Amino acid sequence: MRGSLRFALGVLCVAALPAVAQAGGPPRSEGPAPGDPELDAQMGDGLRSYTEPFDRLQSDLPSPRATVCADGATTFGIDVSHWQGAIDWPAVAADGVEYAFVRVSDGLGTNDSYFATNLAQSRANGIHTGVYQFFRPSQDPVAQADLLVDGIGTLEPGDLPPVIDVEATGGLSPAQVTAAVQAWIDRVESRLGVTPIIYSGKYFWQDNVQSTAFASYPLWAAHYTTAGCPNIADQWADWTFWQYTDSGSVAGVTGNVDSNEFNGDLTALVELTVGGAGECGDGTCNLGENTSNCIEDCPPCAVIPPSGLTIDEQDACFFAGGDPQYWRDESVGYADHHWWTYATASANPANYGVWDLHFEQAGDYELSVYVEAGAGTSTQSSYQISHGSSSSEVTVDQSGVSGWVSLGEYPFAAGGGQQVRIDDNSGEDWSLQLKIVVDALRVEPAGGSSSGTAGTTATTDSGDTSDTSDDSGSTVTSGPTDTGDTGTGSGSSESSGDESGGVSTGETGESGLPVGEGGDDKGCGCSSGDDSPRWGLALLALLGLGRTRRRRLD
């Protein structure tokens, strides 16, 4: 049943482990206890609330079996749900995350609102992606399995097997829980043809499931410690994944995130994925390939020539993330269309947008964004600009903008991994109903023409972007303009901007953008400066990301 699954008897490390030390950061939201009718639990919630007499997920009580150490090298990854909010997946990939598991639902009660976005973007950025479901044994196990399979659609090369998250009983006996788990696994295997992974904690499984029937299935063990090795359920001899903390930290995720190790190196991880290892030049962009390491399989969404280019918000080089229900569109703006969302004062963004930038030649370029007169009402919309190896932040008062607004001039490197991003959490309270508008981004050689004023700039961390599919957009060049001050990522700058009206200086803060992406009949759809409308949405605009891999351990 394992196929190419990698299993070896773990090295037994007979030693008592020290008390767990959780990583810093804000506490993550607690989900309901097992059996709670409010079903919106994230991975590990059932284990944290399982105390007998104290939280044994984080303890190392004497056990008939010793802790089981990794066979050798391990590989870092994360698991996420809507509790992490909007995630900057290019930044996640650039921070050494090789794999990610995304939640599809909590049983039949709650479909994860970020599932489709997380699945698509994790895959698009070259991360090996799996899907997990918080399993409710008291609900129909076959219906839960069908919900997961239907959510995945077709397993793609490079995907990891799906996961059943077993940490709730629903008031059932161990025999009943075992039967429900078996029914779920049988259904998933019959529909997808792969062997699922089982996630659980040592003491939860031993007390509430007890079965040895699943010992041949890969185990994802939850044991929160950063020292030594995990203590796993006695029904298994080895582990495949180990969730060692729920307080990890990676770039692109605001706040805490579950952190995991795979018991093997990257080659072994690829062997576990659907389709095994890929090959550059086979015409398919997957399995860690990206524009930087295999441009023939992973061409960029568009290459910006020295003369410049305009990227509309409906083009393939724009990606809008987060919960789609918060996006609105209007038939005004550049090319008679723009997206908008309300600004929030939340700690994490609910929605965000990214313009992906891939340059033919290195050089200094001016960036401008289009805001229809009277459309935006946020006074502190913040654009984060990743250019070369640096990052900058420009804040714009959209309420005082009309037309093109300069964000300043920046030095860009040849190639990809560069972007402009805007988030919806500008610091303005949602009750004010202030609109953040997202429309076209214009890139032109420095020293071109524009008028208007950009907001203040400040150094900020920004994620790298990934590059995507094919392109055929035309270039746009503007006439002579006043030159704005360059934004270097520190201090403040003002640059020229609007071609049709005054622009006010923005305040510092973070802000947001609208959703919607896609292309037109030009492939990439990158605009040529004409005013013809471009319609259609694409779930995916980013394919791969050149990144340096590193192993993390919090």
VOVO-802355 format. One line per field, with one value per residue (C-alpha): residue number from 1; residue in three letters; x, y, z. Coordinates in steps of 0.5 Angstrom, whole numbers. Last residue first. Example, Ala and Ser with C-alpha at 12.3 -4.5 7.8 and 13.67 -1.06 7.14 Angstrom:
<atoms>
nr = (2; 1);
rest = (SER; ALA);
x = (27; 25);
y = (-2; -9);
z = (14; 16);
</atoms>
This chain:
<atoms>
nr = (554; 553; 552; 551; 550; 549; 548; 547; 546; 545; 544; 543; 542; 541; 540; 539; 538; 537; 536; 535; 534; 533; 532; 531; 530; 529; 528; 527; 526; 525; 524; 523; 522; 521; 520; 519; 518; 517; 516; 515; 514; 513; 512; 511; 510; 509; 508; 507; 506; 505; 504; 503; 502; 501; 500; 499; 498; 497; 496; 495; 494; 493; 492; 491; 490; 489; 488; 487; 486; 485; 484; 483; 482; 481; 480; 479; 478; 477; 476; 475; 474; 473; 472; 471; 470; 469; 468; 467; 466; 465; 464; 463; 462; 461; 460; 459; 458; 457; 456; 455; 454; 453; 452; 451; 450; 449; 448; 447; 446; 445; 444; 443; 442; 441; 440; 439; 438; 437; 436; 435; 434; 433; 432; 431; 430; 429; 428; 427; 426; 425; 424; 423; 422; 421; 420; 419; 418; 417; 416; 415; 414; 413; 412; 411; 410; 409; 408; 407; 406; 405; 404; 403; 402; 401; 400; 399; 398; 397; 396; 395; 394; 393; 392; 391; 390; 389; 388; 387; 386; 385; 384; 383; 382; 381; 380; 379; 378; 377; 376; 375; 374; 373; 372; 371; 370; 369; 368; 367; 366; 365; 364; 363; 362; 361; 360; 359; 358; 357; 356; 355; 354; 353; 352; 351; 350; 349; 348; 347; 346; 345; 344; 343; 342; 341; 340; 339; 338; 337; 336; 335; 334; 333; 332; 331; 330; 329; 328; 327; 326; 325; 324; 323; 322; 321; 320; 319; 318; 317; 316; 315; 314; 313; 312; 311; 310; 309; 308; 307; 306; 305; 304; 303; 302; 301; 300; 299; 298; 297; 296; 295; 294; 293; 292; 291; 290; 289; 288; 287; 286; 285; 284; 283; 282; 281; 280; 279; 278; 277; 276; 275; 274; 273; 272; 271; 270; 269; 268; 267; 266; 265; 264; 263; 262; 261; 260; 259; 258; 257; 256; 255; 254; 253; 252; 251; 250; 249; 248; 247; 246; 245; 244; 243; 242; 241; 240; 239; 238; 237; 236; 235; 234; 233; 232; 231; 230; 229; 228; 227; 226; 225; 224; 223; 222; 221; 220; 219; 218; 217; 216; 215; 214; 213; 212; 211; 210; 209; 208; 207; 206; 205; 204; 203; 202; 201; 200; 199; 198; 197; 196; 195; 194; 193; 192; 191; 190; 189; 188; 187; 186; 185; 184; 183; 182; 181; 180; 179; 178; 177; 176; 175; 174; 173; 172; 171; 170; 169; 168; 167; 166; 165; 164; 163; 162; 161; 160; 159; 158; 157; 156; 155; 154; 153; 152; 151; 150; 149; 148; 147; 146; 145; 144; 143; 142; 141; 140; 139; 138; 137; 136; 135; 134; 133; 132; 131; 130; 129; 128; 127; 126; 125; 124; 123; 122; 121; 120; 119; 118; 117; 116; 115; 114; 113; 112; 111; 110; 109; 108; 107; 106; 105; 104; 103; 102; 101; 100; 99; 98; 97; 96; 95; 94; 93; 92; 91; 90; 89; 88; 87; 86; 85; 84; 83; 82; 81; 80; 79; 78; 77; 76; 75; 74; 73; 72; 71; 70; 69; 68; 67; 66; 65; 64; 63; 62; 61; 60; 59; 58; 57; 56; 55; 54; 53; 52; 51; 50; 49; 48; 47; 46; 45; 44; 43; 42; 41; 40; 39; 38; 37; 36; 35; 34; 33; 32; 31; 30; 29; 28; 27; 26; 25; 24; 23; 22; 21; 20; 19; 18; 17; 16; 15; 14; 13; 12; 11; 10; 9; 8; 7; 6; 5; 4; 3; 2; 1);
rest = (ASP; LEU; ARG; ARG; ARG; ARG; THR; ARG; GLY; LEU; GLY; LEU; LEU; ALA; LEU; LEU; ALA; LEU; GLY; TRP; ARG; PRO; SER; ASP; ASP; GLY; SER; SER; CYS; GLY; CYS; GLY; LYS; ASP; ASP; GLY; GLY; GLU; GLY; VAL; PRO; LEU; GLY; SER; GLU; GLY; THR; GLU; GLY; THR; SER; VAL; GLY; GLY; SER; GLU; ASP; GLY; SER; SER; GLU; SER; SER; GLY; SER; GLY; THR; GLY; THR; ASP; GLY; THR; ASP; THR; PRO; GLY; SER; THR; VAL; THR; SER; GLY; SER; ASP; ASP; SER; THR; ASP; SER; THR; ASP; GLY; SER; ASP; THR; THR; ALA; THR; THR; GLY; ALA; THR; GLY; SER; SER; SER; GLY; GLY; ALA; PRO; GLU; VAL; ARG; LEU; ALA; ASP; VAL; VAL; ILE; LYS; LEU; GLN; LEU; SER; TRP; ASP; GLU; GLY; SER; ASN; ASP; ASP; ILE; ARG; VAL; GLN; GLN; GLY; GLY; GLY; ALA; ALA; PHE; PRO; TYR; GLU; GLY; LEU; SER; VAL; TRP; GLY; SER; VAL; GLY; SER; GLN; ASP; VAL; THR; VAL; GLU; SER; SER; SER; SER; GLY; HIS; SER; ILE; GLN; TYR; SER; SER; GLN; THR; SER; THR; GLY; ALA; GLY; ALA; GLU; VAL; TYR; VAL; SER; LEU; GLU; TYR; ASP; GLY; ALA; GLN; GLU; PHE; HIS; LEU; ASP; TRP; VAL; GLY; TYR; ASN; ALA; PRO; ASN; ALA; SER; ALA; THR; ALA; TYR; THR; TRP; TRP; HIS; HIS; ASP; ALA; TYR; GLY; VAL; SER; GLU; ASP; ARG; TRP; TYR; GLN; PRO; ASP; GLY; GLY; ALA; PHE; PHE; CYS; ALA; ASP; GLN; GLU; ASP; ILE; THR; LEU; GLY; SER; PRO; PRO; ILE; VAL; ALA; CYS; PRO; PRO; CYS; ASP; GLU; ILE; CYS; ASN; SER; THR; ASN; GLU; GLY; LEU; ASN; CYS; THR; GLY; ASP; GLY; CYS; GLU; GLY; ALA; GLY; GLY; VAL; THR; LEU; GLU; VAL; LEU; ALA; THR; LEU; ASP; GLY; ASN; PHE; GLU; ASN; SER; ASP; VAL; ASN; GLY; THR; VAL; GLY; ALA; VAL; SER; GLY; SER; ASP; THR; TYR; GLN; TRP; PHE; THR; TRP; ASP; ALA; TRP; GLN; ASP; ALA; ILE; ASN; PRO; CYS; GLY; ALA; THR; THR; TYR; HIS; ALA; ALA; TRP; LEU; PRO; TYR; SER; ALA; PHE; ALA; THR; SER; GLN; VAL; ASN; ASP; GLN; TRP; PHE; TYR; LYS; GLY; SER; TYR; ILE; ILE; PRO; THR; VAL; GLY; LEU; ARG; SER; GLU; VAL; ARG; ASP; ILE; TRP; ALA; GLN; VAL; ALA; ALA; THR; VAL; GLN; ALA; PRO; SER; LEU; GLY; GLY; THR; ALA; GLU; VAL; ASP; ILE; VAL; PRO; PRO; LEU; ASP; GLY; PRO; GLU; LEU; THR; GLY; ILE; GLY; ASP; VAL; LEU; LEU; ASP; ALA; GLN; ALA; VAL; PRO; ASP; GLN; SER; PRO; ARG; PHE; PHE; GLN; TYR; VAL; GLY; THR; HIS; ILE; GLY; ASN; ALA; ARG; SER; GLN; ALA; LEU; ASN; THR; ALA; PHE; TYR; SER; ASP; ASN; THR; GLY; LEU; GLY; ASP; SER; VAL; ARG; VAL; PHE; ALA; TYR; GLU; VAL; GLY; ASP; ALA; ALA; VAL; ALA; PRO; TRP; ASP; ILE; ALA; GLY; GLN; TRP; HIS; SER; VAL; ASP; ILE; GLY; PHE; THR; THR; ALA; GLY; ASP; ALA; CYS; VAL; THR; ALA; ARG; PRO; SER; PRO; LEU; ASP; SER; GLN; LEU; ARG; ASP; PHE; PRO; GLU; THR; TYR; SER; ARG; LEU; GLY; ASP; GLY; MET; GLN; ALA; ASP; LEU; GLU; PRO; ASP; GLY; PRO; ALA; PRO; GLY; GLU; SER; ARG; PRO; PRO; GLY; GLY; ALA; GLN; ALA; VAL; ALA; PRO; LEU; ALA; ALA; VAL; CYS; LEU; VAL; GLY; LEU; ALA; PHE; ARG; LEU; SER; GLY; ARG; MET);
x = (25; 28; 29; 33; 35; 33; 35; 29; 28; 20; 15; 8; 5; -2; -7; -14; -15; -21; -24; -24; -20; -23; -20; -17; -10; -4; -1; -3; 0; -5; 0; -4; -6; -13; -14; -11; -13; -13; -18; -18; -17; -12; -10; -6; 0; 1; 5; 1; 0; 2; -3; -4; -6; -10; -9; -2; -1; 6; 12; 16; 17; 22; 22; 28; 30; 28; 32; 26; 29; 26; 22; 24; 19; 16; 18; 13; 10; 12; 8; 10; 6; 3; 5; 6; 7; 6; 9; 14; 14; 15; 20; 17; 18; 21; 20; 24; 20; 17; 13; 7; 8; 7; 4; 6; 9; 14; 20; 27; 27; 25; 18; 13; 6; 1; -6; -12; -13; -17; -17; -24; -26; -32; -30; -33; -27; -22; -16; -9; -8; -10; -12; -5; -1; 5; 10; 14; 21; 24; 25; 30; 35; 35; 31; 34; 28; 24; 18; 11; 8; 1; -3; -10; -14; -11; -13; -17; -12; -7; -1; 4; 10; 15; 21; 25; 32; 35; 33; 27; 21; 16; 11; 5; 1; -6; -6; -12; -17; -22; -21; -26; -26; -21; -19; -13; -7; -1; 6; 13; 19; 25; 33; 36; 37; 35; 29; 26; 21; 16; 10; 4; 2; -5; -8; -14; -15; -9; -6; -6; -13; -14; -18; -19; -25; -24; -23; -22; -21; -24; -25; -18; -16; -21; -29; -33; -33; -30; -31; -27; -28; -32; -25; -22; -14; -10; -10; -5; -2; 2; -3; -7; -13; -10; -7; 1; 4; 11; 17; 22; 28; 23; 19; 18; 11; 8; 15; 17; 17; 19; 24; 26; 28; 32; 30; 23; 21; 22; 21; 17; 13; 13; 11; 15; 19; 25; 27; 26; 21; 22; 16; 9; 5; 10; 13; 19; 20; 20; 26; 30; 29; 32; 29; 24; 20; 20; 14; 12; 5; 5; 5; 4; 4; 6; 10; 17; 17; 15; 14; 9; 5; 11; 15; 10; 14; 13; 14; 15; 17; 15; 8; 2; 6; 4; 10; 15; 19; 26; 31; 30; 25; 19; 11; 10; 5; 7; 5; 5; 5; 1; 3; 2; -6; -9; -6; -12; -12; -16; -18; -13; -7; -8; -9; -3; 2; -1; -5; -4; -5; -2; -6; -4; -6; -11; -15; -22; -21; -15; -20; -26; -22; -18; -25; -28; -22; -22; -29; -28; -23; -27; -32; -27; -24; -31; -35; -36; -34; -27; -23; -15; -15; -13; -13; -8; -8; -2; 4; 3; 9; 5; -2; -7; -14; -20; -17; -24; -27; -23; -23; -31; -31; -27; -32; -38; -35; -33; -41; -40; -38; -31; -30; -23; -20; -18; -11; -9; -2; 3; 10; 12; 14; 11; 5; 3; 3; -1; -7; -8; -7; -12; -17; -17; -17; -25; -24; -30; -33; -38; -37; -31; -27; -25; -20; -14; -7; -1; 6; 12; 19; 19; 26; 24; 24; 18; 14; 16; 13; 7; 5; -1; -7; -10; -6; -13; -15; -11; -4; 1; 9; 15; 22; 26; 30; 37; 38; 34; 30; 29; 24; 23; 23; 17; 14; 13; 15; 12; 15; 10; 8; 2; 1; -3; -4; -8; -10; -11; -14; -15; -8; -9; -16; -13; -7; -9; -14; -21; -27; -33; -38; -41; -35; -34; -27; -25; -26; -21; -16; -13; -5; -2; 3; 10; 15; 17; 15; 20; 18; 20; 27; 27; 28; 33; 33; 34; 32; 34; 28; 26; 26; 20; 20; 14; 14; 8; 6; 0);
y = (53; 49; 51; 48; 52; 52; 58; 60; 61; 62; 58; 59; 65; 67; 62; 63; 66; 71; 74; 81; 86; 92; 96; 102; 101; 101; 95; 91; 84; 79; 73; 70; 75; 73; 76; 74; 72; 76; 78; 81; 87; 91; 93; 97; 98; 104; 111; 117; 119; 125; 128; 127; 132; 131; 128; 125; 123; 121; 125; 122; 124; 120; 118; 115; 108; 103; 106; 110; 114; 122; 123; 125; 129; 126; 125; 121; 114; 107; 101; 94; 89; 83; 76; 72; 65; 62; 64; 68; 68; 73; 75; 77; 84; 86; 94; 100; 106; 111; 117; 117; 119; 125; 127; 128; 123; 123; 118; 119; 112; 107; 105; 100; 102; 98; 97; 97; 96; 100; 101; 103; 106; 103; 106; 100; 96; 101; 104; 100; 99; 91; 90; 89; 91; 88; 90; 85; 82; 75; 75; 76; 82; 86; 93; 99; 103; 110; 112; 110; 115; 116; 115; 117; 122; 121; 125; 119; 114; 117; 113; 110; 107; 101; 99; 92; 91; 85; 87; 90; 88; 94; 94; 99; 102; 105; 110; 115; 110; 113; 110; 111; 119; 119; 112; 110; 107; 105; 108; 105; 108; 104; 104; 98; 91; 88; 83; 84; 80; 83; 80; 84; 82; 83; 82; 80; 78; 82; 80; 85; 87; 95; 94; 97; 95; 92; 94; 91; 95; 96; 100; 99; 103; 105; 104; 98; 96; 90; 87; 83; 81; 74; 72; 71; 72; 73; 77; 75; 80; 78; 74; 80; 82; 88; 91; 90; 96; 95; 99; 101; 96; 90; 87; 80; 77; 71; 68; 61; 55; 49; 53; 57; 51; 54; 61; 61; 55; 47; 45; 39; 42; 46; 41; 41; 36; 40; 40; 33; 31; 26; 22; 22; 24; 25; 21; 20; 28; 27; 22; 27; 33; 29; 24; 24; 30; 36; 40; 47; 50; 57; 63; 70; 73; 68; 70; 69; 63; 63; 57; 57; 50; 46; 40; 37; 30; 27; 20; 17; 10; 4; 5; 3; 5; 12; 17; 21; 25; 26; 31; 38; 43; 40; 39; 32; 31; 25; 25; 17; 14; 8; 1; 1; 3; -4; -3; 0; 4; 9; 14; 12; 10; 15; 21; 19; 19; 25; 24; 25; 19; 20; 17; 12; 14; 11; 18; 15; 8; 10; 16; 12; 6; 12; 15; 8; 6; 12; 11; 4; 6; 11; 6; 1; 7; 9; 15; 21; 26; 22; 28; 28; 24; 29; 25; 27; 27; 25; 30; 33; 34; 31; 34; 30; 32; 35; 37; 39; 34; 29; 32; 33; 26; 24; 27; 24; 17; 19; 21; 25; 22; 21; 28; 29; 35; 35; 35; 37; 36; 41; 40; 48; 50; 57; 55; 49; 53; 59; 54; 50; 56; 60; 54; 53; 60; 59; 53; 49; 48; 43; 37; 35; 41; 43; 43; 45; 46; 42; 45; 43; 45; 51; 55; 62; 63; 59; 62; 69; 67; 64; 71; 68; 71; 69; 64; 61; 60; 54; 52; 46; 48; 44; 43; 37; 32; 29; 22; 16; 21; 20; 15; 16; 10; 5; 3; 10; 15; 22; 27; 33; 38; 33; 31; 37; 35; 30; 27; 33; 33; 41; 41; 35; 37; 44; 40; 42; 47; 47; 50; 46; 49; 43; 41; 34; 35; 42; 48; 52; 56; 62; 63; 66; 72; 70; 66; 59; 54; 51; 44; 41; 36; 30; 23; 19; 12; 15; 9; 10; 9; 3; 5; 7; 11; 11; 9; 5; 5; 0);
z = (32; 27; 20; 14; 8; 1; -3; -8; -15; -15; -19; -23; -21; -24; -21; -20; -26; -27; -34; -37; -40; -42; -48; -46; -50; -46; -49; -43; -40; -42; -41; -46; -51; -51; -44; -38; -31; -24; -19; -12; -9; -5; 1; 6; 11; 15; 14; 11; 4; 1; -4; -11; -16; -22; -29; -30; -23; -20; -19; -13; -6; -1; 6; 10; 8; 3; -3; -6; -12; -12; -18; -25; -28; -35; -42; -46; -44; -46; -46; -48; -51; -48; -50; -44; -42; -35; -28; -24; -17; -12; -6; 0; 3; 9; 10; 10; 9; 4; 5; 0; -8; -11; -17; -24; -29; -35; -36; -32; -30; -35; -34; -30; -30; -25; -27; -21; -14; -10; -2; 0; 7; 10; 17; 21; 18; 22; 18; 20; 13; 14; 6; 4; -2; -6; -12; -14; -15; -15; -23; -28; -29; -22; -21; -18; -16; -18; -14; -13; -18; -18; -25; -25; -19; -12; -6; -3; -5; 0; -1; 3; 0; 3; 0; 0; -2; -6; -13; -12; -7; -7; -1; -3; 3; 3; 8; 6; 4; 0; -7; -12; -13; -19; -21; -18; -23; -20; -22; -22; -24; -27; -25; -29; -30; -36; -38; -32; -28; -24; -21; -19; -12; -8; -1; 3; 10; 12; 19; 25; 23; 22; 16; 9; 5; -2; -9; -16; -22; -29; -35; -38; -33; -28; -28; -29; -22; -18; -11; -7; 1; -1; -5; 2; 1; -5; -11; -17; -22; -28; -31; -33; -29; -25; -31; -32; -36; -39; -40; -45; -42; -43; -38; -39; -38; -34; -33; -37; -33; -37; -41; -35; -31; -25; -25; -28; -23; -22; -15; -17; -23; -29; -35; -42; -40; -41; -33; -31; -25; -19; -17; -20; -13; -8; -3; -8; -8; 0; -1; -5; -1; 5; 10; 16; 14; 20; 22; 24; 25; 24; 29; 27; 20; 15; 9; 12; 17; 25; 29; 35; 34; 35; 33; 28; 26; 19; 17; 24; 26; 29; 30; 35; 41; 39; 38; 42; 38; 38; 42; 43; 40; 43; 41; 39; 34; 30; 22; 21; 14; 14; 15; 23; 21; 24; 31; 34; 40; 38; 44; 49; 45; 39; 44; 48; 42; 38; 31; 24; 19; 12; 6; 1; -6; -11; -11; -11; -8; -3; -1; 1; 4; 9; 11; 12; 16; 20; 22; 24; 29; 32; 33; 36; 41; 43; 40; 44; 38; 38; 36; 34; 28; 22; 16; 11; 3; 0; -3; -9; -14; -20; -19; -16; -19; -16; -9; -6; -9; -5; 1; 1; -1; 5; 9; 6; 7; 14; 16; 22; 29; 27; 26; 22; 21; 14; 11; 4; 1; -3; -5; -6; -13; -12; -16; -12; -5; -9; -12; -5; -1; -5; -6; 2; 5; 6; 10; 9; 16; 19; 14; 18; 19; 12; 7; 11; 7; 8; 6; 3; 2; 6; 6; 7; -1; -1; 4; 1; -5; -1; 2; 6; 8; 15; 19; 22; 15; 15; 15; 15; 15; 12; 14; 11; 15; 15; 18; 20; 25; 32; 36; 43; 47; 47; 54; 55; 61; 60; 56; 56; 50; 47; 54; 56; 64; 68; 63; 58; 51; 50; 46; 42; 40; 37; 34; 27; 26; 29; 26; 28; 33; 35; 40; 40; 41; 44; 40; 36; 40; 36; 36; 42; 39; 38; 42; 41; 46; 50; 52; 58; 57; 54; 58; 54; 50; 43; 38; 31; 27; 23; 16; 11; 5; 1; -6; -6; 1; 0);
</atoms>
